[in-house]
Amino acid sequence: MWPRINGMRALELGTAGEMRERLNGLVLAGRKTATTGLLAEYVEETEGLEFEGERLALAGNDGDCVATIEITGVELAAFGGVTWEHAAAEGEGDRSLDEWRTGHMRFWEGIGTPVDDNTQLVCLRFRLVAPS
């Protein structure tokens, strides 16, 4: 089950530490309006998918709420089917879809969950409601 903060499901971007600080900063600056997760993690955690209109607590490194976001879109896609539109909305500075794929493959492999073109993903779009 995902953590809960202030009665909302929490969204923890990346891994704790410098990466989470950077990604949360992109959300707070309005540059990051999308993220991607592994469908297998939802199954493993017995967690339902987010839904349009759901509000989530954006979690900081200490488990605190740094902002509230609202889900504006949810799409299931194979890793090989993620669009440039979605990848660019992640706001992490990737200059091409290939660069996005390489970076995400490296991230997931680094945390022990390698992906291939058929790996099922959850692609979330969101908007910043309010910083905390």
SULUR-V118996 format. One record per helix or strand. SS is the DSSP state (H for helix, E for strand). FROM is the first residue (numbers start at 1). LEN is the number of residues. If there is no record, write none. Layout:
# SULUR-V118996
<<SS & FROM & LEN> <SS & FROM & LEN>>
This chain:
# SULUR-V118996
<<E & 4 & 2> <E & 8 & 4> <H & 18 & 11> <E & 34 & 5> <H & 39 & 6> <E & 55 & 5> <E & 65 & 14> <H & 79 & 3> <H & 84 & 6> <H & 97 & 14> <E & 120 & 12>>
